[in-house]
């Protein structure tokens, strides 16, 4: 289970970084839905990291 959680975390981090990179390269403020997606990914990544920590104990 830990391997699957770590794999998921990696995929989500990659997706989040791609969105942040796209937003940084834009000449305007990112759209609300992009910012919301980045924030949602951050919350989800945090939850997955908590699950990983709990399963490693």
N, C-alpha and C positions, 0 to 999 in steps of 0.2 A: 504493500500500500504506500509506503514512503516513497518508493521509486516513482510510482504513478503521480503522487502529489508533487514531487520535485520536477517531474517532466511537465506537468500542467503549469507549475509556477514559472518555469523557463519559457513556455509558450506565451503565457500572459505577459511576462516581463518584456519579451520581444515585441509583442503587439503594442504594449504601452509605449515603449521606446520609439517605435515607428511613428505612432501618433504624435508624440512629443517632437520628434524630428521634423515631421511634416508641418506642425504648428509653428515651430521655430523658423522654418524656412519661408513661411508665408509672410507677405508684406502687410498683413492685417491681423487684428485680434482674432484668435480662433473662434469658430462658431460655438455657441453654447453646447450643442450636442457633442462636439469634439471634446470640450473641456469636461463635460459630464462623463463621457466614456473613459477618459483618462482617470478621473476621480473614482469611478466605479471599479476600474481595474485595480487601482491602488487598494481599495477596501477588500476586494476579492483576494488579491495577493497576500495581504495581511492575514486574512482568515486562513488561507492555505498554509502560511508559515506557522501560524498557531497550531494548526493540526499536525504539521510535521514535528514541531517541538513536542507536542503531547505524545505522539507515537514513538518518539525516540527515547522517551523516559522508561 
